[in-house]
Amino acid sequence: MVIAVRYLVRPMRVEDIPQVMEIERESFPTMWPPTAFRRELQQNRLAHYIVVVEDNPRVSRRDSETHDKHGPIGRFLDEIKQILGSDDEVHLPPPEERPELVVGFLGIWMMADEAHIVTIATRDSHRRRGIGEALLIAAIETAQDRGQPLVTLEVRVSNDSAIKLYEKYGFSEMGRRVRYYSDNHEDAYILSIDSVLTRRYRQRLDDLREAHTRRWGDFAAI
């Protein structure tokens, strides 16, 4: 029997942080220090973080707690860490036992003169399912909602698949940051779109969103 998979695109919450950190470690294993997501969500007024989550209707939240192999002591320690503001090493049940699995996230800063995408990542197990593209659509819509016509980002010069995706959505090269990435000192392209508020671009985005839905299914957004 085929079980329909439902993806939801929504703002990141504090309780998402441990799962988001899992994805960050998978996607950027040499990154140090890790992103201070709690501070980003609670203190950085410029920052807007978006997640894509996969609902697992076969696991309720109560079932997830019951299946937690760390038991009540582990859950108690995790609650203390949450209260104290620490998200490191929070005990999570296996992905298949979570009622809601975070499968991708994106961060965008609303600067005075641009909307800058600072990070985007997808869980290894869920790549090539249209999740990164759904996040990109959400980022552009966020810029539109806030009246920001310019969207920018950096991408590794060797990341051909990401560059093709960004070009599909109208990004073009505006410059290059030499030795931008600390892990291997690779250069980054600076890409941007400066017209996301125009009627022509809005129609283009509508068409791309419809094509994405036809290929990957509906990503409900809230």
N, C-alpha and C positions, 0 to 999 in steps of 0.2 A: 504494500500500500504506500502511495506517495503522500507525504505530509507536507502541506503548504508551509513555506517559510515566510514569515512576516518580518520585515525590517521597518524600524521606526527611526526617523531622524529627529533628534531633539537636542536642546541645550544640555551640556554636561552638568551633572550634579556632583556634590561632594562625595556621595556614596559610590560614584563611578570611578573615583580616583584609583583604587587598587587595580581594577581591571585595565584602566588606561595605562597605568605604569607597566603592567604586563606587556601590553602592545608596544610601548616605547622601548622596553628592554629587548624585545624581539626585533624590532625594526632598526634600532640604533644601539647595538650592543656596546659600542665603544664610547658612547656619550657619557660625559661626566662633567659636572654633577647632573643628576636627572632633573627634569623640569619640576619646579615647585608648584604643582598644580593647585594645591590648596590656596597658596598665596595668590596665584593667578586668578582663581575664581572669586576670592573674597576681598582682595585688596587692589587688584589692577583694574581700574575702571576702563582702560582701553581694550582689555582682552575679552574676547567672546570665544567660548569653546563649544564645539558641536560633536555629538557622538552618533554613531549608528548602532542600534541594538537589535539583537535577534531574540524574539520571544520564543520560549520553549513551553508550549502549553501542557506538556507531559509532566512538568515539574512545577509545583506551587512553591511559594516562598517558604511555607512551613516545611514542605518536603526537603527543600534545600538545607534548612537548618538541621533537620533530622539526619540527613546524609553526611553532614560535616564530620569528617573523620577525626577532627580535633576535639569534638564533644563540647560540653558546656564550659569547660575551663578555657579551651581555645577561643570560644565565642566571647567569653568574658574578657579575655585579654585583648581581643580585637576591638571590643567596645571601649575599653580603656584607652587604646591607641587612638581611636576616633575622637574621643573626648579631648585628649591631650594634643590632637592635631598631627599625629604621626601616621603616615600611610605606608611606611616601610614594613615589609614582611607581614602584612595582614593575611591571615589564613583564608584562602578561598577554596571552595569545593571545586572538583574537576569541572571543566566547561560544560559537560553534558548534564551536570547536576545543578546548574544554575538556572533559575527561572528566567533570567534576562542576561544575555551575554553581550557585552560590548565588543563589537567586531571592527570598529574603526573610529578615529577621532581626528579633529582638525581644530587648529587654533588660528584666530584672525584678530589682529589688533586694528582698531579704528583710530588711526592717527589723524592729525589736523588736515593733512592733504592727501591721504591715501588710506585704503584698506589693505593691510599687509598680512598675507597668509604666512604665519611663522612656522607651522608644523602641520604635517598630514601623514597619517600612518594607518595601515590596515593589518588586522591579525593575520599571521601567516596562513592559518587554516582556511581563511575566507578571501584570499586574493583571487583576482580574475572573476569576481562576481558582481562587478559594477559598483562596489562600495566606495572606492576612492572617487569615482566620478560623481556619485551621489553627494559626497562630502563637498566636492568642488562646486556643484550646483548650489548647495546650501550656502556656501561661503559667498558666492556671487549674489545670491538673493539677499543675504544679510547686508552686503554693501548697498544694494539697491534700496532696501528698506530704510537704511540710514542716510540715504541721499548722497552716497559717496561714489563718484563716477570712475575713480581710478582704483584698480586692484593690482597688487604686485606680489611677487614671490621670488624665491631663489630655488634653483634646481641644479643638481649635479650635471656637468656637461656630458657625462657618460650615460645618463639615465634616459635613454632614447624613448622608452615607452611612456614615461611621464611627460617628456617634452612633446610627444605627439598628442597626448591627451590635452595638454595646455594649449597647444596650437589649435586644436579642434574647437576650443572655446574662445579663440580669438586672442590669446596671449602672443606677444611678439617680443623678441629680444631687444632689451634697452641698454645692456651693458654686461660686464663680466666682473666678478669678484675673484681676484687671484688668490689661490691657496685658501679658499674660504672654509673648507671642511677640515676639522682638526685631526680626524682619524688617518687620512691619507694625503692631506693638503691638496685635494682636488679643487679645481676652479668651479665656480658656480655661475650659471647664466642668471641675469636679472631679467625676469619676464613681467610684462604688464599688459593690461587692457585699460584704455582711458575713455571708454564710451559705454559703460554698462547701463547708464541711465537713458540712453537714446531709444526711441521707438524701434529703430532697426535692430539694435542689439537685443532688446526685450523679445522681439519676435524670433530672433535667432535662438535665444535661450529657451523659449517655449518649444521650438522645434526640436532642439537637442534633448530637452527633458522628455518630450513625447517619445523620441527614438530610444532613449534610455529605458523608459517604462516598457516599451514593446519588447526590448531585448531581455531585460532583467526582472521585470515585474514592478509592481508599485512599491515605492519607498514612502510610506506615510510620514508626513512631517507635522510636528507640533511646535 
